[in-house]
């Protein structure tokens, strides 16, 4: 009886201890972190933890000598990303497109612009870019919880709230950094103007002060006087070709993204059998922003180019070059990337 009594007391004591113990719960990503840490210890034991929990591979680091990345600026990048199994998930260079059998001769394989402002950049990528200089290269691993666009101070806060489950290996090259993206575009435009093969040197020697309005440049290639002055109800017909700047290291070699001329479309791999290639009508307005093409409005840089061709007749040719604020801005359009200056060659033609 005494031994049974002693066992009862021990059981009761243990039950009391268990009832007083606190149940420790782990965050939403506790299991994910254990899996990630295990993968890291096996596959990248040399990786160095930095920032809020990304892991850099120092043997792939190349120090840059150009402008340093700052908060609230614009990082101009080339990159490739992979899953932890090595599968390529995104890239900027055409070599990867060819490797994957995804190459499009009309595709854009130039730089991408990444803002470095909170909530517009993933936390892990921001940590990796911080301190880099233009020309630098880096390879690093971002755990899934730092793929978040939220801005917290510690890894623990991300672990508690993140619902992202894609760990990512980045290889990036910081081509350049700009505090002001418009100033950067203007410099790239001037670099293009200095090239003798850019429209046979038509813009050679052009500088920012030569712009007819900020970010816009215009050159008349061939002027033919019109028999009548243009008024608000005037309709003219034009052919045009739109392209990116001719800077291979940045945008490619003058990639054509749109044209009304069939042969140019075929030569630049953008031909579509469903599209009609012929001159389009342009209707005048009281100011350049009132100009319409067919029944559609056009971007300001395009309308400014046409506006500068006022009172000109068929055979008149001109070029307009303008930065993204007069084009497609921060969003881009189709094969036009964000923050990209555009070039339009326009010719006034007879009514079809």
N, C-alpha and C positions, 0 to 999 in steps of 0.2 A: 504493500500500500504506500509506504514512504517513497519508493522509487517512482511509482506512478504519479504521486503528488509532485515530486521534483520535476518530472518531465512536463507536467501540466504547467508548472510555473515558468519553465524555460520557453515553452511554446507561446504562452501568454506574453512573455517579455518580448520575444521576437515579433509577435504580431503587433505589439505596441510600437516597436521600432519602425516596422514597415509602414504603419499608419502615419508616422511622423515624417518619413522621408519625402523629399521633394522630387517630383517627376521632372526631369530635365528634357525639354523639347529642343530639337535642333531647327535651324532656319529652313526656309524653303529649298535651299540649295546644299544642304548638308551632305546628302548622298552624292550629288554632282561633284562637290569639292573633293570627296574621298576618291572618286573615280579619276578626277583630273590629276590630283596629287600622285596617285599610283602611276598613271600614264607618264607624268613628268619625270618621276624617279627612274623609270625604265628607259624612256626614249630621249630625254634631254636633261640628264643629271647636271650638266655643266651650265644650264640656264641660270641667269642671275635675276632674282626678284627685284623689281623696281616699281616706282609709282605706287598705285593702290593695289598692286598685285598682278602686274603683267610680268612676263619672263623674257628677258633678252638673251640672244645667242651671240656672245661677244665676238666670236670668230668671224661673224658676217658683218660686223660693224665697220663702216667707212666714215671717217670724220669729214664733214663739209667745211668749207671756208667762206661761204657766202652769208647772206642775211640769216639771222637767227629767228626761229619761230617764236611768236609772241601770242598772247591771248587776244581775241577779237581781231584776227587777221585772216589771211588766205594762204593756205599751203597748196602749192602746185606740185602734184604728185604723179609718179608712175608706180604701179603696184601689182602684186599678184597675191591672192589669198587662197589658203588651202584648209581643208578639214584636218583633224588629227590623224586621219588615215592617209593623208597625202593627196586627196582628190582636189583638183583646182576648182574653186567656186566662183572666182571673179578675177579679172585681169584688165590691163590697159594696153598691153603690147601685142602686135600682130603675131609675133612668134608663138605665143600661147594659143592664139586662134588657129594657127596652122597646125600646131601640135595636136589640138583637139578636133581637127576637122571642121572647125566652125568659121574659117576665114571667109570674109566677104570683101571683095576688092573695093566695094563702095563704102565699107564700114569705117568708122572713126576709131583710130588707134593712137590717140595722142594723150596729152596730160589731162588730168581731172583736177578741178579746183575744190578743195575742202576748206570750209570755214572753220576757224578755231574758236568759235564762240560756244559757251555752254548751251547744251540742249540742241545744238546743231551738229555735234560730233560725238561719236561714241567715246565713253570714258577711257577705255583702254587705248584707243588710237590717239587720243589727246595726250595721255601720259607718255606714249612712245615718241610723239612729235616734240614734246616739250624739251627744249634744250638742243634740238637738232639745228644744223645750219645747212643752207642750200648747198647741194652737191653731195650731201651725206646719204648714206645707205644704212639700213637696219633690218634685221630679221628678229621677230619677237612673237610670243604666243600670248593670246588674250583669252582668259577663261570666260565662259559664257556670261557670267554675271556682270562682267565689265564691258559687255557689248551694249550696255544700256546707255541711253541718251540722258539719263538723270545725272545730276551732279551732287554726289555725296563725298564726304571727307574720307571715309574709311571703307575697306573691303567688307567689313562686317555688315555695314548698312546695305551694300549691294546684295550680299548673300541673303539678307532677310527679306528682300522685296522682289528680286529679279525673277522673271518668268521666262527668260531667254535660255535656250539649251544648246547653242551652237558655239563650241570652242573653235577659235580661228588662229591659224598661223599666217602672219603677215610678212611679206618682203616688200619694203618700200624704198623708193628713191625720192628724196626731196629735191625736185628740180629747181624750185625757187620758192621764196616766201615774199608776200606783199602785204604791207599794212593797209594800203589803199589799192584795190583791184583795178580801178579805172586808170590810175597812174601807171600801173604795171602794163595794162593793155596798150596805153599810148606809147610806152617804150617799145613794146613788141611791134607795134605798127611802124614806128620809125625804123626799127631794125629791118623790117620788110622793105621799106622805101629805099633803103640803102643798097638793096640787091639789084643788080643790073637786069636780072631776068624777071623782075616783077613788072609786068606790062611794059617790057622794053625800056625800063628806067623812067617811065612817065612821072613817077613821084620822087625821083632821085633828089635827095637834098631836102625833102619836106621835113618840117619840124612842127612841134606842138603849136607854135605861134602862127603857123601857116593855115591852121584849121579855120574854115569859114564859120563854124560853131563848135563848141567843145566836143571833141571826140569824133568829128566828121570832117572828111577830106573829099575833095571833088576835083576831077580833072576832065576837061573836054578833050576828046581824042580827035574828033572830026566834027566841025560845025557847019550845018546847012541852014540858011535862013528860011523861015516859014513865010508863006504868002500872006498869012494873017496872024494877028496877035491872039494869044490864048486868052480865053475868058472862062468864067465859071462853068459854062455849059460845053466847053471844048472837050472833044474826045479824040485821043490819038491812039496809035497802036505801036506796041513795042515788042522786041525780043529781049530776053535778059538771061544772064547766067549768074548764079550765086555760088560763091566758094568761100572757103576759110583762108586765112592768111597763109602765105607760102613760107612756112617756117618748119622744116621737117622735124627738128628736135622738140617742137612744141605741139603743132597742130597737124603735121603732115605736109605733103608737097602740094598745097593749094587744092585740097579736096573739093570737088564740085558736088553740091548737095541739091541743086535745083536748076532747071533750064527749060526754056520753051523751044529749044532747037534739038531736033531728033538726033542728028549726028553727034552732037556734044554729049547727049544723054547716053548714047551707045558707047562712045569712047571712054566715058567715065563710069560705066557699069550701073547707071541709074535708070536705064530705059525701062519703061513699063508699057506693055501693049495696050493697057486700058486707058492710057493717057493720050490726049490729042496734043501733038506738038505743032503749034502754030502761034503767030503773034496774038497778044492779048490786048484788050482795050483798057485804056486808062482815062478816067474822067477827072477833069480839073476841078479845083475848088477855090475858095477865097484865100486859103493858106495851104501850106503843104500837108498839114495833118488832115485836110478835107479830101485829099486825093484818094480815089478808090480804084481798084483793079478788078474789072468785072463788077461784081456786086460786093466785093470784100474790101475791107480796110487793109492797109499794109503797115509794116513796121516803120517807125519814123525815119530811120536812115535811108530806106528805100524811097520813101516819098520825098525826102530832101534831095536825093540824087535826081529824081525826075523833075522836081521843082526848078533845079538849076539848069534844066534843059528847055525852059520856057521859050516860046516863040521860035523854036527850031523845027526844021522840016525833016522829012524822011532822009535817011543817010547820016543823020547826026549820031555820034557815038560818044559815050562818056563812062567814067568809072566813079563809083562812090565807095569809100572805105570808112567804116564807122565802128565804134566800140559797142559793147553789149548793151549799154543803157539805151542805145538807139536801135537795138536788135531784139534778141530774145532773153536778155538779162540773166538772172540767176537760175533759170529753169532750163534754158536751151530748148531745142525742138527737133525731134527726130535724130538725125545724125549730127546736128549742131550741138556741141557741148555747152554747158553753162559758162557764162562769162567769156564768150568767144567773140572777137571782132569779126566782121563780115565784109566781103568784097562783092559788089554787084557791077557787072558790065552790062550796060543798057544801050540799045540802039532803037531809034525811032524809025519805023518802017511805014510803007504804004498800007492802006486799009486792005485786009485780005480779000 
